[in-house]
């Protein structure tokens, strides 16, 4: 048993694929531009982990190398905002993205397949993606928008913090008029409350704060925000991450490239990406408490939203959902499917898990 447990991903996948006796007629190099710097833990390190593990496995396959991956830092191959179009056209054959950053291509509905305000946490999200209709609907976003890509879920992170501010936020009035960097569907909630939002890339956040172009920001988890230096400028860091209880990422491969791959090559990518879900989630969960302790020692004040503020955010989110469901039939299809799954999942969740503080099982 100890010997079995000591096998890494490369050992396990090699055993599976060796049994398939693959024969590779052509070697495929997946060139993967990424959205985030691979120096950012969990958020950026996951595609680099996929590259490393996939290349280890592929080199051990009988019948030849066959498949390899090379990750390119943001902007080195194509600008992040052009990744989807570049992969679809075939100018690059793969990319690493999240639908929440593709609003210009997929619309706001893409956010449901990225991070959902007051939505599922990581285990529930993964259950819907893999064993509900989530992945089919995810692929449908790209197909219906006319993009020639094959989407593979390939990363997930746990909750992010929901904002860094210069002062305590005690009421909705304290938000009104703020200029704030904010991500995805949560930005639509903040706009309901009078916040002017922008979705700046991570590397532009601190310069924008220093220049006074924005007053507040959210970006990611404490360890990642600390890496960017946000904690050196803003003092009040708010929890919980109501806007992003979990965030999904995908590896997109040009549709023609995917069809031209052998089944063992496809399996290798799929299995490696599925393992990347565990890697990204576990790493993200393991490094936050040290960052929070370091932030607190340096003067960060960790704050928890009041019940009134959380209710305010939730109410604004309900308005956003109603408006988007009325305006976009595809949003409503995806949203209704997720809600139906969550209603069933709630049965399990209510009985299987300890209640959150302040709640009781019915």
C-alpha positions as CSV (number, residue, x, y, z in Angstrom):
1,X,0.0,0.0,0.0
2,X,2.8,2.4,0.9
3,X,4.4,1.8,-2.5
4,X,1.1,2.4,-4.3
5,X,0.5,5.7,-2.4
6,X,4.0,6.8,-3.3
7,X,3.3,6.8,-7.0
8,X,3.0,10.3,-8.5
9,X,0.7,11.4,-11.3
10,X,3.3,10.4,-13.8
11,X,3.4,6.9,-12.5
12,X,-0.3,6.4,-12.4
13,X,-1.1,7.9,-15.8
14,X,1.8,6.1,-17.4
15,X,0.4,2.7,-16.1
16,X,-3.0,3.5,-17.5
17,X,-1.8,4.7,-20.9
18,X,0.9,2.1,-21.3
19,X,-2.0,-0.4,-21.2
20,X,-3.5,1.4,-24.2
21,X,-0.2,0.9,-26.2
22,X,-0.5,4.3,-27.8
23,X,1.0,5.0,-31.2
24,X,1.8,8.6,-32.0
25,X,2.2,9.5,-35.6
26,X,2.8,13.2,-34.9
27,X,4.4,15.0,-31.9
28,X,2.1,17.8,-30.6
29,X,3.5,20.7,-28.7
30,X,0.8,22.6,-26.9
31,X,1.9,26.2,-26.7
32,X,-0.1,27.7,-23.8
33,X,-0.2,31.5,-23.1
34,X,-1.5,32.2,-19.6
35,X,-3.5,35.0,-18.1
36,X,-1.6,35.2,-14.8
37,X,2.1,35.2,-14.0
38,X,3.3,31.8,-13.0
39,X,4.9,33.4,-9.9
40,X,1.5,33.8,-8.3
41,X,0.8,30.8,-6.1
42,X,-2.2,28.7,-7.0
43,X,-3.6,31.3,-9.3
44,X,-0.6,31.2,-11.7
45,X,1.3,28.1,-10.7
46,X,-1.3,25.6,-11.7
47,X,-0.7,25.8,-15.5
48,X,3.0,25.5,-14.9
49,X,2.3,22.4,-12.7
50,X,0.3,21.0,-15.6
51,X,3.2,21.6,-18.0
52,X,5.6,19.9,-15.7
53,X,3.5,16.8,-14.9
54,X,2.2,16.3,-18.4
55,X,5.7,16.4,-19.8
56,X,6.9,13.9,-17.2
57,X,4.2,11.5,-18.2
58,X,4.5,11.9,-21.9
59,X,8.3,11.2,-21.8
60,X,7.6,7.9,-20.2
61,X,5.0,6.7,-22.7
62,X,5.8,3.7,-24.8
63,X,5.8,4.5,-28.5
64,X,7.4,7.9,-28.3
65,X,7.1,11.3,-26.7
66,X,4.0,12.3,-28.6
67,X,2.8,15.2,-26.6
68,X,4.4,18.1,-24.7
69,X,3.4,21.5,-23.3
70,X,5.1,24.8,-23.0
71,X,3.6,27.6,-20.9
72,X,4.2,31.2,-21.9
73,X,4.1,34.1,-19.4
74,X,1.4,36.8,-19.9
75,X,2.1,38.8,-23.1
76,X,5.1,36.7,-24.2
77,X,3.2,34.9,-27.0
78,X,-0.1,36.8,-27.2
79,X,-1.7,39.4,-24.9
80,X,-4.0,37.8,-22.3
81,X,-7.1,39.4,-23.7
82,X,-6.4,37.8,-27.1
83,X,-5.9,34.3,-25.9
84,X,-9.4,33.0,-26.7
85,X,-9.5,34.4,-30.2
86,X,-5.9,33.3,-30.9
87,X,-6.7,29.7,-29.8
88,X,-9.9,29.6,-31.8
89,X,-8.2,30.8,-35.0
90,X,-5.3,28.4,-34.5
91,X,-2.6,31.1,-34.3
92,X,-1.8,29.3,-31.0
93,X,-3.1,25.9,-30.3
94,X,-3.9,26.2,-26.6
95,X,-4.4,28.7,-23.7
96,X,-5.2,29.0,-20.0
97,X,-8.1,31.2,-19.1
98,X,-11.2,31.6,-17.0
99,X,-14.6,32.6,-18.5
100,X,-14.9,35.4,-15.9
101,X,-12.2,37.3,-17.8
102,X,-13.8,36.8,-21.2
103,X,-16.8,39.1,-20.8
104,X,-16.1,40.7,-24.1
105,X,-16.3,37.4,-25.9
106,X,-18.8,35.3,-23.8
107,X,-20.8,38.0,-22.1
108,X,-21.4,38.2,-18.3
109,X,-23.0,34.7,-18.4
110,X,-19.4,33.4,-18.6
111,X,-19.0,34.4,-15.0
112,X,-21.3,31.5,-13.9
113,X,-18.6,29.1,-15.1
114,X,-15.9,31.1,-13.3
115,X,-17.2,32.4,-9.9
116,X,-20.7,32.9,-8.6
117,X,-21.6,35.4,-5.9
118,X,-23.1,33.5,-2.9
119,X,-22.7,30.4,-5.1
120,X,-21.2,27.0,-4.7
121,X,-17.9,26.4,-2.8
122,X,-15.2,24.2,-4.4
123,X,-16.7,20.7,-3.6
124,X,-20.2,21.7,-4.8
125,X,-18.9,23.5,-7.9
126,X,-16.8,20.4,-8.9
127,X,-19.8,18.1,-8.4
128,X,-21.9,20.2,-10.8
129,X,-19.1,20.5,-13.3
130,X,-18.2,16.9,-13.5
131,X,-21.4,15.1,-12.5
132,X,-24.1,17.7,-13.3
133,X,-24.5,19.6,-16.5
134,X,-21.8,22.2,-15.7
135,X,-19.1,21.0,-18.2
136,X,-21.6,20.6,-21.0
137,X,-22.9,24.1,-20.5
138,X,-19.3,25.4,-20.2
139,X,-18.4,24.0,-23.6
140,X,-21.7,25.4,-24.9
141,X,-20.6,28.9,-24.0
142,X,-17.7,28.7,-26.4
143,X,-19.6,26.8,-29.1
144,X,-22.6,29.2,-29.1
145,X,-20.3,32.2,-29.3
146,X,-18.6,30.7,-32.4
147,X,-15.2,29.8,-30.9
148,X,-13.4,26.7,-32.2
149,X,-12.0,25.5,-28.9
150,X,-12.2,22.4,-26.6
151,X,-12.5,23.4,-23.0
152,X,-11.1,21.3,-20.2
153,X,-11.7,22.3,-16.5
154,X,-8.1,22.7,-15.3
155,X,-7.9,24.6,-12.0
156,X,-9.9,25.8,-9.0
157,X,-9.1,28.1,-6.1
158,X,-11.0,28.5,-2.8
159,X,-12.6,31.8,-1.6
160,X,-10.9,35.1,-2.3
161,X,-11.1,38.1,0.0
162,X,-13.8,40.5,-1.0
163,X,-11.9,43.8,-0.9
164,X,-9.2,46.0,0.4
165,X,-10.2,49.5,1.6
166,X,-8.6,52.5,3.2
167,X,-11.2,52.6,6.0
168,X,-13.9,50.4,7.5
169,X,-17.1,49.9,5.4
170,X,-20.0,50.0,7.9
171,X,-22.9,50.7,5.5
172,X,-23.7,50.8,1.8
173,X,-23.2,54.6,2.0
174,X,-19.5,54.0,2.6
175,X,-19.3,52.2,-0.8
176,X,-21.1,54.8,-2.8
177,X,-18.8,56.7,-5.2
178,X,-15.7,54.4,-4.7
179,X,-13.6,53.5,-7.7
180,X,-12.7,49.9,-7.3
181,X,-11.0,47.1,-9.2
182,X,-13.5,44.2,-9.1
183,X,-13.9,40.9,-10.9
184,X,-16.7,39.2,-12.7
185,X,-20.3,39.0,-11.7
186,X,-19.5,40.5,-8.3
187,X,-18.6,43.7,-10.1
188,X,-22.2,44.0,-11.2
189,X,-23.3,43.8,-7.5
190,X,-20.9,46.5,-6.5
191,X,-22.1,48.8,-9.3
192,X,-25.6,48.4,-7.9
193,X,-24.3,50.0,-4.7
194,X,-22.7,53.0,-6.4
195,X,-19.2,51.6,-7.0
196,X,-17.4,52.4,-10.2
197,X,-15.6,49.2,-11.1
198,X,-12.8,48.2,-13.5
199,X,-11.2,44.8,-14.1
200,X,-7.5,45.7,-14.0
201,X,-4.9,43.0,-14.5
202,X,-3.0,42.1,-11.3
203,X,0.1,43.9,-12.3
204,X,-1.7,47.2,-12.8
205,X,-3.5,47.3,-9.4
206,X,-0.8,48.7,-7.2
207,X,0.3,51.4,-9.7
208,X,-3.4,52.4,-10.0
209,X,-3.7,52.6,-6.2
210,X,-0.5,54.7,-5.9
211,X,-1.7,57.1,-8.6
212,X,-5.1,57.5,-7.1
213,X,-6.8,56.0,-10.2
214,X,-8.7,53.6,-7.9
215,X,-9.6,53.8,-4.2
216,X,-10.0,50.2,-3.4
217,X,-9.6,46.7,-4.9
218,X,-10.1,43.0,-4.7
219,X,-7.9,40.6,-6.5
220,X,-7.4,37.2,-5.0
221,X,-6.5,35.3,-1.8
222,X,-4.2,36.8,0.9
223,X,-1.0,35.1,-0.2
224,X,-1.5,36.3,-3.8
225,X,-2.6,39.9,-2.8
226,X,0.5,40.0,-0.5
227,X,2.7,39.0,-3.4
228,X,1.4,42.0,-5.4
229,X,1.9,44.3,-2.5
230,X,-1.7,45.4,-2.0
231,X,-1.3,45.0,1.8
232,X,1.3,47.8,1.8
233,X,-1.1,50.3,0.5
234,X,-4.6,49.4,1.8
235,X,-5.2,48.6,5.5
236,X,-8.6,47.0,5.7
237,X,-9.1,43.5,4.2
238,X,-12.6,42.2,4.1
239,X,-13.9,38.7,4.4
240,X,-15.7,36.4,3.5
241,X,-15.4,36.2,-0.3
242,X,-19.1,36.4,-1.0
243,X,-18.3,37.3,-4.7
244,X,-16.0,34.3,-5.3
245,X,-16.6,31.3,-3.0
246,X,-14.6,29.4,-5.6
247,X,-13.1,30.2,-9.0
248,X,-12.7,27.9,-12.0
249,X,-10.2,27.9,-14.8
250,X,-9.9,26.0,-18.0
251,X,-7.3,24.9,-20.5
252,X,-8.7,25.7,-24.0
253,X,-7.3,23.8,-27.0
254,X,-7.9,24.7,-30.6
255,X,-10.8,22.5,-31.8
256,X,-8.9,21.2,-34.9
257,X,-5.9,20.4,-32.8
258,X,-8.0,18.5,-30.3
259,X,-9.8,16.4,-33.0
260,X,-6.3,15.6,-34.5
261,X,-5.0,14.2,-31.2
262,X,-5.0,10.5,-30.5
263,X,-7.3,9.2,-27.7
264,X,-4.3,8.6,-25.4
265,X,-3.1,12.1,-25.9
266,X,-6.5,13.5,-25.1
267,X,-6.7,11.3,-22.0
268,X,-3.3,12.5,-20.8
269,X,-4.5,16.1,-21.0
270,X,-7.8,15.4,-19.4
271,X,-6.4,13.4,-16.5
272,X,-3.6,15.9,-15.9
273,X,-6.1,18.8,-15.7
274,X,-8.3,16.8,-13.4
275,X,-5.3,16.4,-11.1
276,X,-4.6,20.1,-11.4
277,X,-7.9,20.8,-9.6
278,X,-6.5,19.1,-6.5
279,X,-3.1,20.8,-6.8
280,X,-4.5,24.3,-7.1
281,X,-7.1,23.9,-4.4
282,X,-4.8,22.2,-1.9
283,X,-1.9,24.7,-2.4
284,X,-4.3,27.7,-2.1
285,X,-5.7,26.4,1.1
286,X,-2.3,25.6,2.6
287,X,-0.7,29.0,2.2
288,X,-3.3,31.5,3.3
289,X,-3.0,31.4,7.1
290,X,0.7,32.3,7.0
291,X,0.0,35.2,4.7
292,X,-2.8,36.4,7.0
293,X,-0.5,36.2,10.0
294,X,2.2,38.2,8.2
295,X,-0.3,40.8,7.0
296,X,-1.7,41.2,10.5
297,X,1.8,41.6,12.0
298,X,2.5,44.3,9.4
299,X,-0.7,46.2,10.2
300,X,-3.5,44.7,8.1
301,X,-6.8,44.8,9.8
302,X,-8.8,41.7,8.8
303,X,-12.5,42.5,8.8
304,X,-15.7,40.4,8.5
305,X,-18.7,41.8,6.8
306,X,-21.6,42.5,9.0
307,X,-24.8,40.6,8.6
308,X,-26.5,43.7,7.2
309,X,-23.8,44.2,4.6
310,X,-23.9,40.6,3.5
311,X,-27.6,40.9,3.2
312,X,-27.2,44.1,1.1
313,X,-24.8,42.3,-1.2
314,X,-27.1,39.3,-1.5
315,X,-30.1,41.5,-2.3
316,X,-28.2,43.4,-5.0
317,X,-27.1,40.0,-6.5
318,X,-30.7,38.9,-6.6
319,X,-31.5,42.0,-8.7
320,X,-28.6,41.3,-11.0
321,X,-29.7,37.7,-11.6
322,X,-33.3,38.8,-12.3
323,X,-32.1,41.4,-14.8
324,X,-29.7,39.1,-16.6
325,X,-32.1,36.2,-16.7
326,X,-34.6,38.5,-18.4
327,X,-32.1,39.9,-20.9
328,X,-30.1,36.8,-21.8
329,X,-31.9,33.4,-22.3
330,X,-28.6,31.5,-22.2
331,X,-27.7,33.1,-18.8
332,X,-31.1,31.9,-17.6
333,X,-30.5,28.3,-18.9
334,X,-27.2,28.0,-17.1
335,X,-28.4,29.7,-14.0
336,X,-31.5,27.6,-13.7
337,X,-29.5,24.4,-14.2
338,X,-27.0,25.4,-11.4
339,X,-29.9,26.4,-9.1
340,X,-31.7,23.0,-9.7
341,X,-28.4,21.2,-8.9
342,X,-27.9,23.3,-5.8
343,X,-31.4,22.7,-4.5
344,X,-30.7,18.9,-4.6
345,X,-27.2,19.3,-3.2
346,X,-28.6,21.2,-0.3
347,X,-30.3,18.0,0.9
348,X,-26.9,16.4,1.2
349,X,-25.2,19.5,2.6
350,X,-27.8,20.0,5.3
351,X,-27.4,16.5,6.7
352,X,-23.7,15.7,6.0
353,X,-21.9,18.8,7.1
354,X,-21.6,20.6,10.4
355,X,-23.8,23.7,10.4
356,X,-22.1,27.1,10.1
357,X,-22.0,29.2,13.3
358,X,-25.4,30.7,14.0
359,X,-27.3,28.2,11.9
360,X,-29.2,25.1,12.8
361,X,-30.3,22.1,10.9
362,X,-34.0,22.0,10.3
